[in-house]
Amino acid sequence: MRGLRQIIRGLLLEIRREDFSNTYDTARRAHSGYYRRSGEEYFEHPKAVRNLIRRYYPKDYAAQLVALLHDTIEDFHKGKGFDSLSALQTQITSGIGDPALKNHVVDTVNLLTHDSEISYENYFNLIKNNPTAIRVKLADIEHNLSTDPTPAQVEKYFKAIDVILKNQKEFHDISEQQIDALKKLRFM
Protein backbone atom coordinates (compact mmCIF):
# COMPACT_ATOMS: atom_id res chain seq x y z
CA MET A 1 0.00 0.00 0.00
CA ARG A 2 2.83 2.38 0.85
CA GLY A 3 4.37 1.85 -2.60
CA LEU A 4 1.07 2.75 -4.28
CA ARG A 5 0.79 5.95 -2.24
CA GLN A 6 4.31 6.95 -3.25
CA ILE A 7 3.53 6.29 -6.91
CA ILE A 8 0.33 8.36 -6.72
CA ARG A 9 2.12 11.15 -4.86
CA GLY A 10 4.87 11.12 -7.51
CA LEU A 11 2.33 11.30 -10.33
CA LEU A 12 0.52 14.20 -8.66
CA LEU A 13 3.79 16.07 -8.21
CA GLU A 14 4.65 15.50 -11.87
CA ILE A 15 1.24 16.82 -12.95
CA ARG A 16 1.68 19.85 -10.69
CA ARG A 17 5.16 20.51 -12.12
CA GLU A 18 3.73 20.37 -15.63
CA ASP A 19 0.80 22.65 -14.70
CA PHE A 20 3.22 25.07 -13.06
CA SER A 21 5.61 25.02 -16.01
CA ASN A 22 2.77 25.60 -18.49
CA THR A 23 1.28 28.41 -16.39
CA TYR A 24 4.68 30.02 -15.87
CA ASP A 25 5.33 29.98 -19.63
CA THR A 26 1.85 31.36 -20.38
CA ALA A 27 2.27 34.25 -17.93
CA ARG A 28 5.77 35.02 -19.20
CA ARG A 29 4.54 34.99 -22.79
CA ALA A 30 1.50 37.17 -21.95
CA HIS A 31 3.79 39.86 -20.56
CA SER A 32 6.61 39.60 -23.13
CA GLY A 33 7.64 42.98 -24.49
CA TYR A 34 5.94 44.80 -21.60
CA TYR A 35 7.97 46.63 -18.95
CA ARG A 36 7.31 48.17 -15.56
CA ARG A 37 7.94 51.85 -14.86
CA SER A 38 11.24 50.77 -13.30
CA GLY A 39 12.38 49.37 -16.67
CA GLU A 40 12.35 45.72 -15.60
CA GLU A 41 10.39 43.15 -17.55
CA TYR A 42 6.82 43.09 -16.34
CA PHE A 43 6.91 39.33 -15.75
CA GLU A 44 9.18 39.95 -12.77
CA HIS A 45 6.09 41.23 -10.93
CA PRO A 46 3.90 38.08 -11.25
CA LYS A 47 6.96 35.99 -10.40
CA ALA A 48 7.51 38.04 -7.24
CA VAL A 49 3.83 37.79 -6.29
CA ARG A 50 4.00 34.01 -6.76
CA ASN A 51 7.09 33.88 -4.53
CA LEU A 52 5.25 35.80 -1.80
CA ILE A 53 2.33 33.37 -2.05
CA ARG A 54 4.72 30.44 -1.86
CA ARG A 55 6.30 31.94 1.28
CA TYR A 56 2.99 32.57 3.06
CA TYR A 57 1.00 29.59 1.71
CA PRO A 58 3.46 26.92 0.56
CA LYS A 59 0.71 24.34 0.06
CA ASP A 60 -1.74 26.62 -1.77
CA TYR A 61 -0.91 25.49 -5.27
CA ALA A 62 -3.94 27.19 -6.84
CA ALA A 63 -2.93 30.57 -5.39
CA GLN A 64 0.57 30.14 -6.81
CA LEU A 65 -0.85 29.56 -10.28
CA VAL A 66 -3.26 32.48 -9.92
CA ALA A 67 -0.39 34.71 -8.77
CA LEU A 68 1.48 34.03 -11.99
CA LEU A 69 -1.62 34.81 -14.06
CA HIS A 70 -3.20 37.59 -11.99
CA ASP A 71 -2.45 40.42 -14.46
CA THR A 72 -2.56 38.48 -17.73
CA ILE A 73 -6.15 39.18 -18.77
CA GLU A 74 -5.99 42.80 -17.68
CA ASP A 75 -2.65 43.53 -19.35
CA PHE A 76 -2.04 40.98 -22.13
CA HIS A 77 -2.69 43.62 -24.81
CA LYS A 78 0.33 45.59 -23.52
CA GLY A 79 2.64 42.67 -24.28
CA LYS A 80 3.53 40.91 -27.51
CA GLY A 81 2.74 37.33 -26.58
CA PHE A 82 -0.92 36.94 -27.55
CA ASP A 83 -2.94 38.52 -30.34
CA SER A 84 -6.29 38.01 -28.67
CA LEU A 85 -7.90 37.40 -25.33
CA SER A 86 -9.37 34.12 -26.59
CA ALA A 87 -5.88 32.87 -27.54
CA LEU A 88 -4.63 33.74 -24.04
CA GLN A 89 -7.62 32.08 -22.37
CA THR A 90 -7.15 28.95 -24.48
CA GLN A 91 -3.49 28.80 -23.46
CA ILE A 92 -4.36 29.25 -19.78
CA THR A 93 -6.99 26.51 -19.80
CA SER A 94 -4.95 24.07 -21.86
CA GLY A 95 -2.02 24.43 -19.47
CA ILE A 96 -3.79 23.08 -16.38
CA GLY A 97 -4.71 19.41 -16.39
CA ASP A 98 -7.03 19.01 -13.41
CA PRO A 99 -10.51 20.30 -14.39
CA ALA A 100 -11.45 21.49 -10.88
CA LEU A 101 -8.12 23.29 -10.46
CA LYS A 102 -8.42 24.78 -13.94
CA ASN A 103 -11.91 26.13 -13.21
CA HIS A 104 -10.83 27.57 -9.86
CA VAL A 105 -7.75 29.26 -11.35
CA VAL A 106 -9.65 30.69 -14.33
CA ASP A 107 -12.53 31.91 -12.17
CA THR A 108 -10.14 33.53 -9.69
CA VAL A 109 -8.03 35.21 -12.40
CA ASN A 110 -11.24 36.57 -13.93
CA LEU A 111 -12.37 37.79 -10.52
CA LEU A 112 -9.02 39.53 -9.98
CA THR A 113 -9.22 41.26 -13.36
CA HIS A 114 -10.15 44.78 -12.34
CA ASP A 115 -12.77 46.46 -14.50
CA SER A 116 -11.82 50.15 -14.62
CA GLU A 117 -15.53 51.04 -14.43
CA ILE A 118 -15.63 49.65 -10.87
CA SER A 119 -14.12 51.65 -8.03
CA TYR A 120 -11.20 50.03 -6.25
CA GLU A 121 -13.23 49.81 -3.04
CA ASN A 122 -16.07 47.97 -4.81
CA TYR A 123 -13.55 45.75 -6.60
CA PHE A 124 -12.00 44.84 -3.28
CA ASN A 125 -15.43 44.01 -1.87
CA LEU A 126 -16.03 41.69 -4.84
CA ILE A 127 -12.87 39.68 -4.27
CA LYS A 128 -12.77 39.57 -0.48
CA ASN A 129 -14.93 36.44 -0.21
CA ASN A 130 -12.60 34.34 -2.35
CA PRO A 131 -9.64 33.26 -0.17
CA THR A 132 -7.39 32.58 -3.18
CA ALA A 133 -8.19 35.95 -4.73
CA ILE A 134 -7.61 37.88 -1.52
CA ARG A 135 -4.31 36.11 -0.82
CA VAL A 136 -3.05 36.91 -4.29
CA LYS A 137 -4.33 40.48 -4.23
CA LEU A 138 -2.63 41.15 -0.91
CA ALA A 139 0.64 39.70 -2.23
CA ASP A 140 0.19 41.90 -5.31
CA ILE A 141 -0.29 44.93 -3.07
CA GLU A 142 2.72 44.00 -0.97
CA HIS A 143 4.96 43.68 -4.01
CA ASN A 144 3.65 46.87 -5.62
CA LEU A 145 4.18 48.86 -2.42
CA SER A 146 7.76 47.61 -2.19
CA THR A 147 8.66 48.63 -5.77
CA ASP A 148 8.38 52.43 -6.04
CA PRO A 149 4.62 52.95 -6.25
CA THR A 150 3.04 56.17 -7.41
CA PRO A 151 1.33 58.33 -4.75
CA ALA A 152 -2.07 57.27 -6.15
CA GLN A 153 -1.11 53.60 -5.82
CA VAL A 154 0.08 54.14 -2.25
CA GLU A 155 -3.23 55.74 -1.32
CA LYS A 156 -5.26 53.00 -3.03
CA TYR A 157 -3.23 50.18 -1.48
CA PHE A 158 -3.23 51.71 1.99
CA LYS A 159 -7.04 51.88 1.85
CA ALA A 160 -7.14 48.18 0.97
CA ILE A 161 -4.77 47.31 3.81
CA ASP A 162 -6.86 49.38 6.21
CA VAL A 163 -9.97 47.40 5.20
CA ILE A 164 -8.12 44.15 5.90
CA LEU A 165 -6.79 45.33 9.26
CA LYS A 166 -10.14 46.77 10.32
CA ASN A 167 -11.99 43.57 9.38
CA GLN A 168 -9.23 41.09 10.14
CA LYS A 169 -11.61 38.57 11.74
CA GLU A 170 -13.43 38.22 8.41
CA PHE A 171 -10.17 37.32 6.71
CA HIS A 172 -9.35 34.20 8.69
CA ASP A 173 -7.78 32.60 5.60
CA ILE A 174 -4.92 35.12 5.58
CA SER A 175 -1.67 34.12 7.24
CA GLU A 176 -0.39 36.15 10.17
CA GLN A 177 2.91 36.50 8.32
CA GLN A 178 1.15 38.20 5.41
CA ILE A 179 -0.83 40.47 7.74
CA ASP A 180 2.39 41.43 9.56
CA ALA A 181 4.13 42.24 6.28
CA LEU A 182 1.24 44.47 5.23
CA LYS A 183 1.24 46.22 8.63
CA LYS A 184 4.93 46.97 8.25
CA LEU A 185 4.38 48.48 4.82
CA ARG A 186 1.35 50.45 6.00
CA PHE A 187 2.91 51.92 9.13
CA MET A 188 6.49 52.53 8.05
Legacy VTK file of the C-alpha trace (Angstrom):
# vtk DataFile Version 3.0
C-alpha trace
ASCII
DATASET POLYDATA
POINTS 188 float
0.000 0.000 0.000
2.826 2.381 0.851
4.367 1.855 -2.599
1.069 2.747 -4.276
0.788 5.953 -2.239
4.309 6.953 -3.253
3.530 6.287 -6.908
0.330 8.356 -6.717
2.119 11.152 -4.862
4.866 11.118 -7.506
2.326 11.295 -10.329
0.522 14.203 -8.657
3.787 16.065 -8.213
4.651 15.502 -11.874
1.237 16.815 -12.948
1.684 19.849 -10.688
5.159 20.507 -12.124
3.726 20.370 -15.629
0.799 22.652 -14.699
3.216 25.072 -13.058
5.610 25.018 -16.009
2.767 25.605 -18.489
1.280 28.405 -16.393
4.684 30.020 -15.866
5.328 29.983 -19.626
1.854 31.361 -20.376
2.273 34.251 -17.934
5.771 35.020 -19.203
4.540 34.994 -22.794
1.499 37.167 -21.954
3.795 39.863 -20.559
6.609 39.601 -23.127
7.640 42.977 -24.486
5.945 44.798 -21.600
7.971 46.627 -18.953
7.308 48.170 -15.557
7.941 51.850 -14.864
11.241 50.765 -13.305
12.375 49.367 -16.669
12.351 45.718 -15.597
10.392 43.145 -17.552
6.817 43.091 -16.336
6.912 39.334 -15.755
9.184 39.953 -12.768
6.093 41.226 -10.933
3.897 38.083 -11.252
6.958 35.993 -10.404
7.508 38.040 -7.237
3.825 37.787 -6.288
3.996 34.012 -6.756
7.087 33.881 -4.526
5.248 35.796 -1.796
2.333 33.373 -2.048
4.721 30.437 -1.865
6.301 31.936 1.278
2.995 32.570 3.063
1.001 29.592 1.706
3.455 26.916 0.556
0.705 24.335 0.064
-1.736 26.619 -1.774
-0.909 25.486 -5.267
-3.943 27.188 -6.836
-2.931 30.565 -5.389
0.574 30.144 -6.808
-0.853 29.556 -10.279
-3.264 32.482 -9.919
-0.391 34.714 -8.767
1.480 34.028 -11.995
-1.617 34.806 -14.057
-3.201 37.585 -11.992
-2.451 40.418 -14.463
-2.555 38.482 -17.729
-6.147 39.175 -18.766
-5.995 42.801 -17.676
-2.650 43.527 -19.347
-2.042 40.981 -22.133
-2.692 43.621 -24.812
0.331 45.591 -23.520
2.643 42.675 -24.284
3.529 40.911 -27.505
2.742 37.328 -26.575
-0.921 36.936 -27.554
-2.944 38.515 -30.343
-6.295 38.008 -28.672
-7.905 37.402 -25.331
-9.368 34.119 -26.590
-5.876 32.868 -27.535
-4.632 33.739 -24.042
-7.616 32.082 -22.375
-7.151 28.952 -24.480
-3.488 28.804 -23.459
-4.360 29.248 -19.780
-6.993 26.505 -19.795
-4.953 24.066 -21.864
-2.024 24.428 -19.475
-3.790 23.077 -16.379
-4.707 19.413 -16.394
-7.026 19.015 -13.415
-10.511 20.299 -14.390
-11.448 21.490 -10.879
-8.124 23.295 -10.461
-8.421 24.783 -13.942
-11.911 26.128 -13.214
-10.832 27.569 -9.859
-7.753 29.255 -11.354
-9.646 30.686 -14.333
-12.534 31.912 -12.166
-10.139 33.534 -9.694
-8.034 35.207 -12.399
-11.243 36.565 -13.931
-12.365 37.795 -10.522
-9.018 39.535 -9.980
-9.222 41.263 -13.360
-10.154 44.782 -12.338
-12.768 46.458 -14.498
-11.819 50.152 -14.622
-15.531 51.038 -14.430
-15.633 49.647 -10.871
-14.123 51.646 -8.026
-11.204 50.031 -6.250
-13.234 49.808 -3.036
-16.073 47.970 -4.811
-13.547 45.747 -6.603
-11.995 44.845 -3.281
-15.426 44.009 -1.873
-16.035 41.686 -4.839
-12.866 39.684 -4.272
-12.765 39.569 -0.479
-14.933 36.439 -0.207
-12.603 34.341 -2.353
-9.636 33.256 -0.173
-7.390 32.579 -3.182
-8.186 35.950 -4.729
-7.609 37.879 -1.515
-4.310 36.106 -0.817
-3.047 36.911 -4.294
-4.335 40.482 -4.227
-2.633 41.155 -0.908
0.636 39.696 -2.230
0.189 41.898 -5.306
-0.287 44.931 -3.068
2.723 43.995 -0.971
4.964 43.678 -4.006
3.652 46.866 -5.619
4.179 48.862 -2.416
7.756 47.613 -2.193
8.659 48.634 -5.770
8.384 52.427 -6.039
4.619 52.949 -6.254
3.036 56.172 -7.415
1.331 58.335 -4.747
-2.069 57.273 -6.153
-1.111 53.605 -5.816
0.076 54.138 -2.252
-3.232 55.737 -1.323
-5.265 53.002 -3.029
-3.234 50.176 -1.485
-3.229 51.705 1.991
-7.038 51.876 1.847
-7.144 48.181 0.971
-4.767 47.308 3.812
-6.858 49.385 6.213
-9.973 47.405 5.197
-8.122 44.154 5.904
-6.792 45.329 9.259
-10.145 46.768 10.316
-11.993 43.571 9.385
-9.231 41.090 10.143
-11.613 38.569 11.744
-13.434 38.217 8.412
-10.167 37.320 6.710
-9.346 34.202 8.686
-7.785 32.596 5.599
-4.924 35.118 5.579
-1.668 34.119 7.236
-0.393 36.150 10.173
2.910 36.500 8.316
1.155 38.204 5.413
-0.832 40.472 7.745
2.392 41.432 9.562
4.130 42.244 6.275
1.240 44.471 5.229
1.238 46.218 8.625
4.935 46.971 8.250
4.380 48.480 4.817
1.347 50.454 5.995
2.908 51.915 9.127
6.490 52.531 8.048
LINES 1 189
188 0 1 2 3 4 5 6 7 8 9 10 11 12 13 14 15 16 17 18 19 20 21 22 23 24 25 26 27 28 29 30 31 32 33 34 35 36 37 38 39 40 41 42 43 44 45 46 47 48 49 50 51 52 53 54 55 56 57 58 59 60 61 62 63 64 65 66 67 68 69 70 71 72 73 74 75 76 77 78 79 80 81 82 83 84 85 86 87 88 89 90 91 92 93 94 95 96 97 98 99 100 101 102 103 104 105 106 107 108 109 110 111 112 113 114 115 116 117 118 119 120 121 122 123 124 125 126 127 128 129 130 131 132 133 134 135 136 137 138 139 140 141 142 143 144 145 146 147 148 149 150 151 152 153 154 155 156 157 158 159 160 161 162 163 164 165 166 167 168 169 170 171 172 173 174 175 176 177 178 179 180 181 182 183 184 185 186 187
